[in-house]
Amino acid sequence: MGELANCPTCNALFVRTPFRVVCDACFLEEEKTYETVYRFLRKRDNRKAMLHEVVAETGVAEDLVLKFIRTGRIQLVNFPNLGYPCDKCGKMIREERMCEGCKKELTKQLRQIEQEEKISEQNKSKSPSSTYYSQRTKN
């Protein structure tokens, strides 16, 4: 079920659901801007437009266009020059959340952490018989 929240756009009180993260008034406004963006992209000449061109021509905020792309309302398959930034480095991508370079770096770091944990486990499990003690007695 939804929870009571303030709209991130206008600060009005509304019931947040997994499908609606803004109030009704802002949702209707977003729908109008979506129609504006989609009408622009639907024209054959504009299908190869880049993100900054869409923002400049429609007057819609870049964050809102990116929201439409991330939620799947604008399908990137139909628009070859559109994309959204990688969550880590900001490079423009067309699928998933991170670019290939960031994914490789993340998996490399995870492997390194796993190896460090494995080494620390091996050190903990070593038997105490390898410790030597010496006593000196005076003659």
N, C-alpha and C positions, 0 to 999 in steps of 0.2 A: 504494500500500500504506500501511498505517497506520504511525504513529510512536509511540514510547514516550513517555508523558507522565504527569504527576500530575493526578489528578482535581481540578478547581477547587472542588468541594464538600467532599470529605473528604480530599484529598491522597493518596489511594491510587494506586499505580502501575497503569496500564492501557495498552492499545494504542488510540490515538486514530485514528479514521477520519473521513472526511467526514460520515458519518451518525451517529456516536456521539462526543460530546465529554465524556462523563462515564463513570465506571466502571460496571460491571454493577449493583452494589448501589444506586448513586445513580440509575441508569436505572430500575430497578424501583420505587424510591421516587417518581421523577417520574411514572411510569406510574400509580401509585396516586393521586397528586395530580391528574393529568389527568382520571382517571375521576371524581374528586370534583367538579372544576370542570365537566366536561361533563354530569354528572348534574344539577348545579344549573341549568345553562343550558338543558338539554333540557326542563325544565318550562315550560309555556306562560306562567305568570305571571312567570318570571324571564328571559324572552328579551329584555326591554327593560331589563335591569339594566345599570348603568354599571360601569366597572372597579372603582371603590372599593367598590361594593356587592357585587360578586363576591368581592373580597378579604375583606371583612368577614364575609360569610355562609359562605364555605367555609374560611376560615382559611389559605388558600394564599398564599404570598408574591406580591406584585405583579410582581416580576421574572419569576417562573416563569409567571404568567398571560400576561405580555407575550411571553415566549419561545414559548408555545404559539400565540399569535396570529401572531408573526413567522414561525414555521416553517410556518404554514398548517394546523396541527392544529385550530385554532378558526377557522372561516370567518366573516369579518365580515359577509358577505352575509346570514347568518341572524340576526345580532344587531345591530340598528341603532344601539344606544347604546354599543357597544364600539369602542375604537380604541387607538392606541399613539402615543407622543410623537414629534414631528418630531426627527430627529437633530440639527438645528441649534438650534432655538428652544424645543422642548419642547411646542409646541401639539399637541393631539390630532388625529390624522389617521387615515384608513382605508385608504390605499393609498400605495405607493411609500415613499420614505425621508424626503422633505422636503415641507413644506407649499408651497402655491403661492407665497406671499410670499418664502420662502427660495429657492425655485427661480428666481424672477424676479431677486432680488438677486444670486444666484450667476451667472446668465447676464449680468447687467449688469456685474459685476466682470470676467468673462472677456472680454467685448467691450472693456472699457476696457484690459485688459492687451494684447489683440491690437492695438488702435490704438496704444498706446505702443510696442510692438515694431515696428509698421509705420513709425512716425515715426522711430525710432532707425535702422532699416534705410535709410530715405531719407536721413538725415543722414550715414550712413557712405558711401553711394554717390555723394554729391555730388563733383564734380570739384575738384581742388585749384587750378584756374585762377581761382577767385574770391578767392583770397588775394592781397593786395597788400603789397608790401614797399617801403619807402622808404629811400633812402640820402641822407644829408646830407653834403655835402662842404663843407669850410671854404674861404672865399674869401680 
